[in-house]
């Protein structure tokens, strides 16, 4: 049951963005900056972003050495270069837009642990540096000569450093987006799950307290990533759940900082306030993690626990204080889906687990398309 005032002021907009994560908020901001007089609304199904925008590990990364080598097995050099360029330029763009302090950004570098399984990849380190040189103007990857100070297991034979990567505070990133939305008078409604999207009539339905509320908009932007197929079917989108755990604060000082990759980037960890944040392991159960259910896969939890005890802090048993899951979106291609469905509805989805790096730029691509029709 709606009031006269609610029907008059709150149901009709120039742009409605479905999804209040990194891409959705970035789309709203960039559209509003281009069209200041337009009335823009963001609808988010959760109290906080439902996917991975506030649930990721805070890696400001664009791909480890072995991950890039693995990409080259499935994509052309041109495609891989394009992916790396988009990710790195995306990181640079959010730093320029919001500032390092606001993002909690630290230029601490990226690191990859090399075991016997990956040792052969080191023979291609110089080749990859040559491939990436046109983008960075300097070698990206280098081998650290003395790795004893890290305290890792003897199974770790080498550590590769990427000096162009860093880490940020994912909550601060979202807070920066919220602040910018407020400055631009972009409206945000949370707890507003869109249950139906009428593409032809540019309408959508939100269920609230047993009532269906219809919103109308000149343009609609779908930015719901792994949840998009609930609204628009027949897309090459597969959900990918990711587990993150955080230990209690350790009594001894952790002797390293930075963003650490392991097992071709499927496992990642970092030092957060002298706690170890550890996540990933999706490759241990790809099928089981193709889910949008926010529950913990205990097979993967045990796997991460073993990595902590056997690789990161050998001989130590972790005491996890927090654990959570986030939902990413993948497909046959690592390139996001950014397209117009018709003259009124567009989408920017399937970020491939790289929302922090490419979310802002991907939103910009969608705004370009929305602006031309």
N, C-alpha and C positions, 0 to 999 in steps of 0.2 A: 504494500500500500504506500503510494507516494503522495507527497503534498503538492500543492499548486506550485510552491517555490522550487521544490526539487525538480519537477517536470520542466519548469521554465528555465532553470539555470544550469542543471547538472547532467543533462542527457545528450546534448548536441555539441559537437566539436568539429574543428577543422582537421585535426589529426588525433587519432587514438592509437597509442602504442600498447600492444598486448605483450606484457613481460617487463618486469622492473629490475632486470639484472643489468650487467655492464652494457650489453648491446642495446637493450631497450631504453635505458636512461640516456645513453650516448646519442641514440637516434632522436629522442625528444629534444635534447639540448641543441644539437646541430640543426635540426629543423627550425626550432624556435629562433635561433640566432640568424638563420637565413630569412625567416618570415616572422618578425617580431610581433606583428598584430594578430597572428594566428592563435587560436585557442587550442592548446595541446593538453591531452590527458594521458597518463600512464596508468595501466591497470596491472596489478601484481596479485597473483593468486594466494601467495603466502604473506605472513606478517613481514618476513624478510625474503629476499630473492630465493626462488624455489629450486633453482638449478645448482650451479657451482660458483656463482659470482662472489658469495661471502663464505664459501666452503672450500675454496682452493687453498693451495699451500703458499701462495704469494710469491711464486717464482716469476721473475722478470727475465724470461729465457726465450730462446728461439730455436733450440735444438742442440743436443750434445753431438760429439763426434760420431759415435756409433749410431745414433738416431738418424743423422744425416746420411751416413753410409747405407743404412737400411732403407731410407727413402729413395736413394738412387737405384735400389734394386727393383723399385716399383714405379718410378717416375723418371722422366728425362732430366738431364742436367738443367735445362731451361726451366722446367717446372719446379725443381728443387730450389734453384736460385730465386725464383719468384716467391716461393713460400718463405724462405729465409728473409728476403728483402721486406716482405709484407710484415712479418713478425717483428723484425728489428725496427723498421720505420714506425710501426705501431707503438712500440715501447717508447721510442723517442718522442712521438707525438703527444702521448699522455704526460710525459715528463715536462714537455714544453707548455702544455695546456694548463696543468694544475700545479706544477712545481714539485721538486723532490721532497720538500718538507711535508707538504700536504699529503703526499702518497706514502710517506714513511719509506722512501726509496733509499737503498744502500747499494753503492757500486762495489759490492764485495766480491764479484766474480762468480763464474760458474765452474764447477768441478765435476769430473767424471771418474768413477772408480773403475779400474781395469783389472779383471781377473784373467785366469787362463783362458776363459771362454772368449774373451775379446782381444787377447794380446795380438792376434794377427791383424787386427784393424789398425794398429799403430803404423804399419807399413804404408798406410794410405794417408797419414796425417798431413804430410807435405802436399799431397795431391789435393786434399780438401782445402787446405789453406790457399793454394793457388786458385782453386775454383771460386772461393769466397773473396779473394783479394779485391776484385773490382767493386764490391759492396762496401768493404771496410777500409781499404787502403793500407792495411797492416795484416800480419798473420793473426788468425783468430785463436787457434789452438796451440798450446805448447805443453811439453812434458815437464812436470815438476821433478827436479833432480833428487831432492831429499824429502821423502814422504813419511819419515819416521815420526815427525812431530804430530801428525794427525792421530796416531794411536790406533789405526785401523788394524784389522786382522792381517796376518801374513798371506792370506788368500788374495789380498789386494796387492798386485804386483806393480802397478803404475797408477798415477793420478794425472789426469789431463786438465789443464786450466783454460778457461775461456774468459778473457779479461773484459769482454763486452757485455757480459750478463750481470745480473744483480738480483735483489730481492726487495719486496715491498710489503706493506701492511694492507691486506685485502679489505679489511674493514674501513681503513682510511681512504682507500680508493672509492668505495661505494659512498662514504660520507662526502667526499669531494664532489661526486656526481649529484648527490642529493642537494648539497649546498648550491651548486650551479643551477639545478632545476628551480630551487626556491628563488634565486636571484632573477631568473628569467620568467618567473610566474608560470612554470609548468606544474600542473596539478598531478598529484600522485595519490591513487587509492590502493590500499593494500587489503588483503583478505577478499579480493574481488576476482574470483575464478570465472573465466570466460568459458561457458559451456557450449556455446554455439556461435558460429561465424557465418553470416549470410554474405557471401562474397558479391553476389549480384546486386544486392540492395545496400551494400556498405553499412550493414548493421551487425551488432553482436549482442549476445545475451549473457548477463551475469546473474548467477543464482545467489540470493542472499536471504537468509532466514526464511526459506521456503517460498520465496517470491522470485519470479523471473523478471529482471529489469532489462529493458532494451535501450541500448545506446546507439546513436547514429553519428556518422562522421563523414566528412568529405573524403578523407584518406584514412586508411588503416595500415599500420605497420605491425607485422607478426614477428616477434622477437622472442619466441618461446623455446628455441633450441631443441632439446630432446623431446619436449612435450608437443611439438608442432603437429605431429600426425594425429593428435586428438582433434585438431581443428581442420587440417588440410591433409588428406590421405595421399597415398601413392608418391611419397617422397623417399629418396634414398637417405634415410636417417635411421641410425641404430643407437639407442641409448647406451651409455657406458658409465656405470656407477664407479665411483672412486672412493676408497677408504682413506681417512687420515686419522692418525693417532698422535697424541702429545703426552710426553712423560711428565711426571712430577719434576719440580725444579731439582736439578742435580746438586749434590753437596760439593762436588769438585767442579772447577771451572772447565767448561768445554774448550779444548785447545784449538778450535777452528770456527770460522764463520764463512758464510757463502751459501750458494745454492748447489746442492750435490745431487748428481744423477748416478743411477746404478741400473744395470741390466737393460741397456738400450733406452734408457729414459723411463722405463715402466715403473721404477722405484725412485723415490726422491726424498731427500731429507735436508733439514736446516736447523740451525741453532736459533731458537726463539726464547729470549729472556733466560738463557742458560737451561732451557728445556730442549729436548730433541723432538722436533716435529717430523714425523715419518709417514709417508703415504704411498699409494700406488698398489702394484702387484696384480693389476687387472689381468695380466697375461697368464696368471695361474688358474683363472676360471673365466675365460672370455664369455662363454655362453651364460654362466650364472650371473655375470655382471651386466648383461644386456637387459637391464631392468630400471624402471623409474621408482621402485620402492626404496624408501630411505631406511634400509636396514643394513646390519653389519653381516658380511660374509665371513664366518669364523675360519674358513679355510685360508682366506687371505690374511685375516688378522694374525693367525698362527705363523704364516709365512713372514709377515713383517716383524713379528716378535723374534723369529729365528735370525733374520737379517740383522736386527739390532744386536743380538747376543753373539752371533758368529762373525759379523763383518764390521759393524760400526763401533761397538763397544765390547770387544771380545771378552767373554767370561762374565759379563754383567747381565743380570736379569732385569728387564725393563719394568717399571711401574707406570702403567698408563693412567693418566689422570683424566683425559678426555678422549673421546673418539666420535667421529661423525662421518657421514657419507654425503657426497655431492653427485649430481647427475650431469654428465657431459653428453655430447652428441657426435657420432662418427658416421662415416659412409665409405663408399668405394674410393672417393677422392678426398684429399685433405683440403681442398679448396672449399670455402664456405658457399652455401647456396644464398645468393643475393639476386632476387629477381622480382619483377612485378607479376602478380597473378592475373590482374586485369588493370584497367586504368585507375582503380581506386585502392586496390589492396596490394601491398608488397611484403616481402619477407627477407630477413637476414638471420639465417640459422645454420646449424651444423659447424660449430667452431673448432671441432677436433681437439678439444682439450687445451686450446690456446687462446681462450677468451681474454685473458689479461693482456696478451700481446697484441691481438688483432681485433679486439672488440670495438675500440673507438674507430679504427679505420674502416672496419666492415660496416659500422653504422653510417659512416660518411658516404660509403658507396650506395647504401639504401636511400639516404636522403637525396643523393643526386638523381636517382631513378624516380623517387616520389615527386621531385620538383619539376620533372620534364613532362609529366602527364596531367 
